[in-house]
Amino acid sequence: MERGAAVAVRRLRTAGGQREPRAPQPPPLPGRGEADPGGKKRDCPAGGSRWRLLPEVRGALLVLLYLLALRALVQLSLRQLLRRPGPRDFSAPRAREYLENITAVGPRTVGSPENEILTVNYLLGQIKAIESESSDAHKISVDIQRPTGSFSIDFLGGFTSYYANITNIVVKLEPRSGAKHAVLSNCHFDSVPNTPGASDDAVSCSVMLEILNTLSKSSDPLQHAVIFLFNGAEENILQASHGFITQHRWAESIRAFINLEAAGVGGKELVFQTGPENPWLVQAYVFAAKHPFASVVAQEVFQSGIIPADTDFRIYRDFGNIPGIDLAFIENGYIYHTKYDTPDRILTDSIQRAGDNILGMLKYLATSDKLAKSFDYRHGNVVFFDVFGLFVLAYPARVGTIMNYIITAVTVLYLGKKILQPRNRAINYMKELSVAFGFTLLSWFSTLVTVLIVAVFISLIGQSLSWYNHFYVSIFLYGTAAAAKLILVHTLAKNFYYKNRNEQYLGEMFFDVSLLIWSIALVLITQLGLCSAFICAMWVVFPLLTKLLTYREFKQKGATIRFVMMYMLGMFIPYLYIMYLTWTIFEMFIPIMGRSGTEIPPDVVLAAFILSSTVILSSYFHVSRRFYGLNGNLVKSDSGIWINGLDYAGISHITPHIPELNDTIRTNCEDKAPLCGFPWILPVHFLLRKNWYLPAAEISTTNPVHFKLLAKEQMSWDSTKLTFEVSGPSHMSLYIRPHEGSTLSSWSLGDGTPVANIGGDYFVFYAHGLQAVAWSFWIELKAAEKHSDGMVSLAIAAHYFFGEDQKSPQLYALMERFPNWTFPSGWVCTYDLFVF
């Protein structure tokens, strides 16, 4: 319903002078009023008409019913009924059994026994059972990989990652005679701390197990191998996939991959990344997916960096140079990465739909001749989008570019015909077109200002995210403000500037303005190389065709019921698709607004997005901190509960329940300490600038951090090399800040070139699995001169995500006081600062 409301609002805009003006009066018949070429009214004796004009109120009701019907069709397309699977098909009930058994283990944090032992043993047991029942046509090989490595990544401002002894389970299904080439299917079985991780990503691993079971029992031969990677360290920012693609012996045979992810809990899985280039992969999805759901718009939005997230797709693309397809569940993202991400919230139909699609894709690729020569087909991008879940339209981007320019040329011809009139008429038309264009831009700008003022006001009075549980409230709040301002501007223009113009003339003029604006947008977006330009093309082609088909009806009889019905039929596809696409975007973005940090005002973002639609149609940590001086003596120490609110409202909604959590305990930045002296697990400090620090008793862990300087060497090129050894819990973060006059020239991490984060500090994320040796690394610094305060500050933050050290008594007691509508995720962490 709320999506329908969004597009209904857009209709109000068009009624104010955009795509289809208000119902015009009929053209002159004998005895009726006539209009001159300039659109001015002339009074003539009244006469009769056998054509019944559609009153404005009835027209509005008809449009509303039309949009509600379109909304119902969109909902129907998103809830397609699935047939029962046959004995040789993918079985969702069997996959659900796998899912429930995996999540029964509990949270599966990297390095924990639940992740490294219990889940691994369960998966290996199921794989062994599948292997024992496989067909003689196939051969199954299983390998357990525990890689160690390091890499740098341009994500969250840029940082470096180091991992040791993490776990991958790799299964290869191939013909008995073997196979030279392979397609990879990837999931991850680890979860974020304190969550069961049913959708992210246990359900994908369950789907892969059942696909392995189905394929292995089939007697149909495969041409290529299918490699199933159950990776155990994705939530550590893509470490396990890097360990596989850069170190495993089977990685060189992979020619394409399918990555299974989640940004929500169930629903339809969206194809939101493909390539790079390799349009043949999209064509494979077109032919093989039974229940398609794909959008190049989602791809370009995701790859723009607007969404602060990433997937293993990046690793396979950047480090493996392999093309692939990225899929993710996107529905109900409100409970993503929370304790509510449980199996019972994932519909069996969602599992069946995903299984059918991925099984079809893997079978198609494993029998395709193109897989072996995939690099020969690496040319150009592709425009792709599904049509209401029925099928996918896909064509090369270069073809789309040609089509877009042809459409623009047709528009130029259409408008040019009106300019190529007698001189006075042409000048008058261009003048009126320019004025109408100006009124349209003015209405958009003034509406934007109005809506943003409302959003800022809502944020300032402490009511940000008031619409989070009831999304339709945001439609009424911001959509109504946008529609009202658009209508006001156009009404004022009509009653004052256009008071001597008939409505048929205004309809023609503002239709031309809309056509011109969409054509300009089409050219600009095409020039930027964006495949999403097809949306602009749609809003030029269909209105223009509809105009040509209804021109005679409108010219002779005005806005009759027949005309309105013809117009609605002609605009059926663009209106329906915009509602379909709007639902997809809202489904992805709205939940993200609740966890986007304290620096991005969600109401402003949402208001701007709703305006665009109108125009187009607490994490908590018990921290112990120690600061050491240059001579190694302890300078300062404290302990407290460090609080980060993941939504814009911070803790204002918690204070009434826990009075001691208020703005009097806002943190102060330790200017001389990297990252302000706080133990960030990831470099998201620029998104969460508002945090709080409640003093608490000192904590003592059973596995404390040991940080040692092993060697200090003066190198021949006037630099100093420092070698360190660190041991501690499974997750640690290293921060490095060279002092003024010193530069970090090289280190033993990644490719050897240090990558600075936002603000200039260097951030290294570290994680290990079981039985990992102490972490050793070196850094090399150059200093112009010797400084009394040392060359560099290093801080090590340790995070205890599981086991007896995870929560202190005071932290546990505080979390118990939170209201049940919150999800407090907490653990113990330490911060140790050293100066060298």
N, C-alpha and C positions, 0 to 999 in steps of 0.2 A: 504493500500500500504506500509506504513512504517513497518508494522509487517512482510510483505513478504521480505522487504529489510533486516530485521534483520536476517532472516533465510537464505537468499541468501548469506549473509556474512559468515554464518556458513559453507555453502557449499564450499566457498573458502578455509576455513581452512582444510576441509577434503580433498580438492584437493591437499593441501600441504603435505599430508601424514597422515591423521587421518583415518576416517571411510572408505572412498573409494578413492584410489589414482587416480592420473591422468590417463587418458586413456592409458593403456599399449599397447605395440606392440604385435602382435599375436605370439603365440608360434611357434616354428619351424615346418615347413612343409618340405617336400622333396625339397631340393634346397634352403631352407631359412637358416637364421642364427640360431644357437643352443645356448643354455645356459647350463653351467655346474651346478651341484648341489649348488654351492656357489653363483649362480646368475651372474657369469661373462660372458661377451659376447664372442662369437666365430664367426669369419667371415667365411661365406660360400658363394658360388655363389648364386646370386639372382635368385629367381624363382617366379612363379605366385601364386595367391591365388584367389579362387572364393568368399572369404568373404571380404566384404568391411568394413575397419576399420572406426570408427567415428572420424573425425578430431577434434582437441581440441576446435577450435572456434565454430564449430557446436555443439559439446557436451556441451559447456558452455551455448550456446543459448538454447539448449534443456532443460538443468537444470533450467535456468532462467524461461522459459515458464512453466515448471513443478511447480516451487515454486509459480509463479503468479497464477496458477490454484488452488494450495492448499490455497493460501491467499483468493481467491474468495470463495472457499468452506467454509473457516472459517467465512468470512463475512456473507455468506448465513445462516450459522448455528446460527449466532448471531442476525439475522433479520428474524426469522421465521414468516410466515404469520399466523394469528389466524382467526379461524372461528367466525362468528357472534354468540353471546350468545343466548341461548334459553330463553323462559319466566321464567324458573325455575333456570337459571344459574346466575352466578355472572355478574352484569352489570357495565362495566367500565364507561359508560356515567353518570349513577347515582352516582357512586363514585366520578367522576370529579365534579359534582355539590357540593357534600360535601366539596371537596378540595377547590374549589373556594370560598365558603362561609367562611370556616375557615381562609384562608389566607387573605380574605377581611378585617378581624379584624385588621391586621397589625402585627408588631412584638409582640410576646407573651412572654415577659420576666417574670420569676417567681416573684410574688409579684405585678405585674402590673394589673390594672383593665382589660386590654385586655386579660390577661391569666386567672386571677382568677374569673372574672365575665362574660365578653362577650363570651369567648370561652366555658366556662363551661355551660352557659345558652343555647348556640346554641346546644352543644352536648346533653344536657339533653332533649331539645325540639325534636331533631331527634330521640332519643331513645324512648321517649314517643310515638311519631308517629309510630314507628316500633312496639312497644308493642301493640298498639291498633289494628294492622292488623295481629298479629301473629296467628299461628294455635293453635287449642285447644290441640294439642299434646304436647305443650311446656308451660313452665312457665318462666316468665322473672322477675328478681328481680334487683333493682337498689340501689346502696349505694354510698353516697358521703363521702369520708374519708379525714380528714385533720390531718394527723399525725405529731407528734413532736418526734425527736429522734436524735441519734448521732452514728457514727461508724468511724472506721479507715480503710484506704485502702492503699494497697501497689501499688500506681500508682503515676507517676511523682515524684518519690523519696520517696513517703510515706507521707501522711498527714491525718488529722482528719476532719470530716465533721459534722456539726450540722445544723438541720433544724427545723422550727417551723411553724405549720399551713399551710403546703403546701397542694395541692389539688390532690386527686385521684378520678376518676369516675369509679366505678366498676359495671359491669353488669354480671349477671349470667343467662345463658340460660340452662334449665334443663328439664327433663321429668316431667309431671304433678305429678307423684308419688315421685319426688325428686331423688337425686343421692348422693351417698357417696363419689365418686371420681370425679375429674375434670381435664381438660386440660386448661392451661392458654394461652391467646393470648395477647401480650403486645405491645403498641405503646406509644409515648409521644406527647402531643400537644403543649408543650412549645417550644420556639425557642431561639437562641442566640440573643443578643441585635442587633437592627438595621437591622434585616433580616426577610423576610416573612416566611422562613422555610417551603417551599412547600414540598420539598423532605425529609427534616429532621425536623419534621417527620409527617407533616400534611397529606401527601398522605397515609401513613400507617394507620393513624387513619381513613381516609376516606375509605380505603379498609376494615378495621375492621367493620365500620358501615354498609357497604354494605353486608359483610359476615353475620353479625348479622341479617340484613334484610332478606337475602336469607334463612338462616337456620331457622329463626323463622316462615317463611311462609310455610316451607316444612312440609308435613304430615308424613314424615319418622321419626320414633321414635329414640331418642338417648339413649344410654345405660349410658353414663356419662354426667356430666355437662360441659359446655364450659363457662369459665370466661373470659370476655373481660375487660382488664385494660387499661383505657385511663389515662395515668399518666401525671401529670402536672409539673414535676420537674426532667427531665433527664439531661438537659444541665447543671444543677447544680451538675454535677458529681454523677448521679445515686441516688439522694436522695429519689424520690418518690417511686421507686421500693423497696428500703430498707424499707420505711415506710409501704408499703403494705405487703411484705413477712414476716416481723417480727411482725406486729401488727394487721393485719386484720383477722377477724374471719373466713373468707373463705380460708385463705392461707393454713391451715392444710389439706384441701381436695385435693390440687393440686399434681398431680403425674408427670406431664411433662409440658413443656411450649414451645411456639414459640415466639421469639422476632423479631420484625420488625424494622429495622434500615435503615440508609442511610449513605453512604460515597461518594455519587455522586448524580446526578440528572437524574433519570430515567434509562432506559436500562433494562437489565435482573437482577433480584435479585439473588445474589450469596449466597449459603449456605457456610459460612466461619467458623462456629464453631458448633460442636455437642458434646453431652455427658454431663459430663465426662462419659466415657465408654458407657453403654447402647446401644449396636449396634442395638437393635430392633427399635430405633428411626430413624436411617438411613434407615433401611429396610422399615419403614413406609413411609419415603420420596420417596424411590424407587418405591413403589407401588402406592402412591397417587398423586405425583406431575406430572402434565400434561406436563409441560415445564421445565424439570430439568436443573439446573445450579449449580454445587456443586464441591468442590475440597478440599481434605484433605491437599493439598499443601498450599492453602490459610489459612486453619486452623492453620497449624504449623508455618507459617510465622507470622500470627496475634498474636498467643499466645507466640511467642518468645519475644515480646516486641519491635520489630523493628519499628512498626507503633505506634506512640505516641497517642493512642486512646483506649477507652474502651466502653463497652455497658452494658445494664442492665443484660445481660447474666451472667456477673461476680457476680452480687448481688444474683440472683436466685440460682446460683451454690454454692457460698460460704456461704451465710447466710440462704438459704432455703434448701440446699442439694437436689436440684431438677435437673433432667437432662432436656436438652432442645436442641433446634435448633436455631441458630442465622442467620438471613438473612439480606442482605443489598443491596440496589441499589448502583452500583459502577461506572456507566458511567458518563462522563462529570463532574468529581470531581473538575474541575477548578472553578466552581461557587458555590461549596458547602460552606455553612456558609457565603454567601455574599448577597447583595441586589438583585442579579440576580437569586436567587433561587425562581423562580415564577412558578405558575401552567402551564403557556403556554409552558414551556420548558420540561414538562413531557408528553411523548407520551401516548395516550390512550391505545395503545397496551401494554405499560409497566404496566399500571394499570390493564389491563385485565389479563395479564400473571401472575402478582403477586396474583391477586384475585383468579384465577383458582387454582394456586398451594396451597395457604394457605387454601382456602375453602376445597380443597380435603384432605389436611393434617388434618384439624380439624375434618372433618366428619369421616375420617379413625380412628383417635385416640379416638373420642367420642363414637365409636362403637366397639372398640378393647378390647378384654379380657385382653390383656397384660397391659393395662393402670392401672387396679386395682392392678396388681401384679408387677408393674414396678421394684421394688427393687429386685425381684427374677431374673430379666434379666440383672442385672448390673454386667457384667463381660466382660473384655477385650475391647480394642479399635478396630476400624474398618478402613479399607482402603476403600476410596470411591472417585469416580470421574465420572463426566458425560462424555458421549461420544458424543461430538458435539451437545449437547442439545437434543439428541434423547432419550437416556435412561441413567441410572446410573449403573455403576459396583460397587458393594460393597461386601467385604468379610472380615472375621475376621482378625485382624492383625497377630494373631498366625499362621493362614493359609498362610498369606503373607510371614512370616518369613521362614516357611518351603519351600515355593516356591522359595524364594530368594536363600536359600542354595542349593536347587536342581539345580537351574540355574547356580550357581557358580560351583557346582561339574561338571556339563556338560562342562563348559568352561575349567575347569582343565583337564578333559579327552581329550578335543579337543587339548589343548596346550600340554598336556602330551604325546599325540601320536607323536608329532613332536620331543619331547625330547628323547623318547624311540627309538632312531635310533642307528646305529653304532656310536661308541664313538666319532670319529672325527666329524661326521655330527652333533651329539647332542651338542658337545662343540661349534662348529661353529655357530649353530642356537642360542644357549643361549647367546653367545657373541654378535651376530648381534641383537638379541632381546633387550639386555641390552642397546646397543648403540642407537637403534631406540627409546627405552623408554626414554633415556637421552635426545636425540634430541627433542622429543615431550615436555618433561618438560621444557627444555631450551627455546623452542619456546613460551610456555605459560608464563613463567616467564618474558622473555624479552618483550613480548607483553604487559603484565600487566604494567611493568615499563614504556614502551613507552606511553601507553594510559593514565596512571596517570600523566605523565609529561605534556602531552597535556592538560589534565583537569586542573592541577594546573596553567599552563601558562594562560589558558583562564580565570581562576578566578583572577589571579594577574593583568591582564590587564583590569579588570573591566567588562568583557563580560560574567560573570556567568549568567546562565539562558537565554542566547541569543536564545536558541532553544525552549523556553517554549511555544510560540504560534505556532511554526511549528516544531513538534516533529521529522519529518523526517530529519531535519537538524542535530540532534544529531546522527542519524544513519549514515549519510554520514561523519560527523566529527569524531566520535569515532569508528564507525564500520569500516570505511575505513582504519583508522590508525591501528586498530587491525588486519584486514585482510592482509594489506600490510606487517606488521611485521611478521605475521605467514608465509606468502608466501616467504618472504625474507629469513627467517631462513631455511625453508625447501628447497628452491632453492639452497642456499649455500651448504647445506648438500648433496644435490643430485649431484651438479656439482663438488664438491671436494671430499667428502668422498665416495660417491656412484657412482663416474664417470664410474666405470667398472661394474656396475650392470645393468641388464635389468629392464625395468619398471614393468614387471610382477612379478619379484622377490620382487621389492620394494612394490608393491601393496599387496602382501601376507604378507610381514613383518609388514608393518604399519597397516594392518587390525588386525593382532595379537596383536599389541601394543594397539590399540584402545579397543579391546576386553578385554585385561588384565586390562587396566585402569578403564573401566566401571565396571568390576567385582570387583576390589579392592574397588571402590566407593560403590558398592552394598553391600559388606560385612560390610564396615565401617558404613554406614548409617543405615543398619539393626541392627548392634550392638548398635547404639545409641538409638534404639527404635523408630525411625522415620518412619511413614507410607509412607512418600514421596519416600521411596526407590523403589517404584514400577516404577518410571521413569527410574532409572538405570537398573532395570530388563528389561524394554521395550527396552533399547538401547543395551542390550546383546542378548535377544531372537531374535528380528527381524533381526538384521544384521547377526547373526549366521545362522538362517534359510535361509535367502536370499543367504548367501554365499554357503550353501550346495546345494541350488536349482540351482544356477547359476555356480557352480564350473566347470561342464563339458563344458558349453558354453564358459566360460572365458579361461579355460585351453587349449581348442582346437582351438578357433577362435579369442581370444582376445576381445577387447572392441568394439564389433560390435553394430550396432543399436539395434539388438535384445537383446543383453546382457544388454545394458543401460536401455531399456524398462522393462526388467525383474527385474533389480535391483531397478528401481523406483517403480515398482508395489510392490515389497517386502518391501520397506521402506516407503510405502505410509502412514501407520498408525502412526509410530513414528514421521515422519516429520510433518504430519498434526496435531498430538496432541501437539507437541512442539510449533508449530505456534499458536495453539488455547490457550495453557497455557501461552505462552509469551504475547499474547494480553491481557489476564486477568490480569497478573502481571503488565504490563505497564499501563493498564487502572487504576489500583489502585495506583501505586507508583508515576507516573509522576506528577499528581496534588499535591500530598503531598510534593514533592520537592520544590514547590513554597511557602509553608507555614511551613517549617520545622525549621525556626529560623535562627539566624545569626552564629551559631557555627558549623553547618554541611554543608560543601561545596557540594552543589547539583551536580555540574559537576563531582566531584570525584566519588560520589555514582552512578550516571548514567553511567559514563564511565566504572566503574567496572561491573555494571549490563549488559551493552551492550557487554563487553568483555566476560562475562559468557555466554551470548546468542550466541556469536560468537563461543566460545569454544564448547558449546552444539549444536548447529546448527547456612496593616500597621495599626497596631492599634495605636490610638492617644488619649491622655487623658489630660484634664486640671486639674492640681494637686495643691492642697493647703496642705502644710506640716507644722506641728508644733511639736517642740521637747521640752519636759518638763523635768526639773531636778528632783533630789531626793526629794526636798522640795515642788514640785508641781509648781514651777515658770516656766514661759515660757523662755526657753534658746535661741531658734532660730525658725524663721518661714520664709517661702518663698512661692512663687506661680509661677507656670509655666506650659507650655504645654509639657508633657512627651510623647515622641515618640518612639514607638517600631516598627521596620520593621520586618514583618513576613517572609521575604525571605532573602537569603544570601547577596543580593546586598545592603541591608540596605536602606538608603535614597539617594544613589548616583544618582539614576534615577529621583529623585524628585527635587534635588537642582537646576537644570536648570530652573524649573518652579517656585520654591519658594526659592530664593537665601539665605534667612536667615536660612533655614534649611540646615546646612552643618556641617562638622566635628569639627568646632570650638565650638559647643555647646554639644559635647559628655559629658555624665554624669560622675561624679566622685562618687565612692562608699563611703557612710558614714560608716566607718568601725565599729563604735560602735553602729550602729543602725541595727536591724534585717532586713535582705534582702536588705541591702545597703540603707535603708531609702526610699524605693519606694513602692507604693501601688499595689503590684501584686495581681490580682484577683485569680490566681492559681499559684502553685509553679513551674513555667516554666522559672525561672530566669537563670537556667543553660543552657537553649536552646537559650536565647535571651540576650546575654551578651553585645551586642552593642545597646545602646539606647541614646537618645538625650533629652535635657531639655532646652526649649526656655522660658526665663523669661516672665511672664505675670502678669496682674493685679490681686490683691487679689479677691477671690470669696467668696460669702456668700450663703449658702443653707438654704432653708426653713425647712429642717428636719436634723439638724446637729447631729453629734454623741455625745452621753452623756455616758461617761465612769466613773464609780464610784467604789471606793474601799469600800465595805460594811463592811468588818471585817478583822482583822488581829489577828490570834490566834497562840499562842505558844503551840504546841502539846507535849505530854508527851514523845515522842520518838525523842526529839531534832530536830524537824522539825517545819517549819512555814507554816501555812495554810492561804492563801489569798483568800477572796471571793469577786467577782466582779459582777457588773451589767452593761449591755451595751444596749443601744437602738439607733436606727438610721434607715437608709434605708434598703431595702429588701436584699441587698447583702453586706456583710462585711467579711473581712479576719483578723484573729488574728495571730500575730507573737509573739513568746515567746523565749527569749534568756537568759538563766541563766548565771550569771556572773561567772568569774573564781573563783573556790572554792565552787560553788553552783551547786546542781543537782536538776532537776525536777523529783521527785519520783513518784507522782501520781496526778491525776486530776479527775474531775467529767465527763469527756467526753469519748465517746466510751466505751471500756471495762474497763477503769480506768488506763490502761497502756499507758503512753505518747509515741507517735511515732515521732521520729525525722526525719526531711527532710534532703536532701543533704546539707551539710555544717554545720549541727548541730543545726540549728534553728528549732523550732516547728511551724508548720503551721496548722491553723484551718480555714476551709472554713464554712461560716455561711450564711444561707438564710432563709427568712420567707415569708409566704403568707400574707393574710389579717388579721387584728385584732390580731396580735401576741403580747403577753406580752413581757416585757423586758427580755433579755437573761441574765440569772444568771448562773455563774459557779465558781468553785474554783480550785486552784492549790496548791500543797504542795511541798515545797522546803526544802532541807537539805543543810546547810552551815557549813563548818568546823570551820569558825570563822566569826566574824562580820566585814563587809567591809564598808568603808566610802562612797563608791560609790553605795551601795545597793546590793541586792541579784539578782535582775532580771530586765530585760527590757521587757516591753510589748508594742506592737504597734498595733493599730487598723486602718485598711484601709477600708474606706466606698466608695461604688460605686453606682452612681446614673444612672441607666440604662434607666429610663423613667421619664416622667412628666416634670414639669417646671424646675427642677434642672438639667436635663440631659446635657445641653450644655450651656456654657457661651457665650456671644457675641463674644469674641475674638476667642474661639475655633470654633464656627460656621463660622466666617469669614475666618479663616485659612483653614478649610475643603472645603469651596467653591472654593478655589484656586487650589485644586488638579486637575490634568488632568483627563479626563473622563475615562481613561483606568485603573484607580486605584479604589480600594474600601476602603476609609478611614472610619473606624468605631471608633467613639469617644464618650466620656462621661466625666462627672465631677467626680472626686474622691478626697478624703482627706486622709492624713496620720498623725496620732497622736501618738507620742511616749511618754511613761511614764516609770519612773524608781521607783522601790520599794525596 
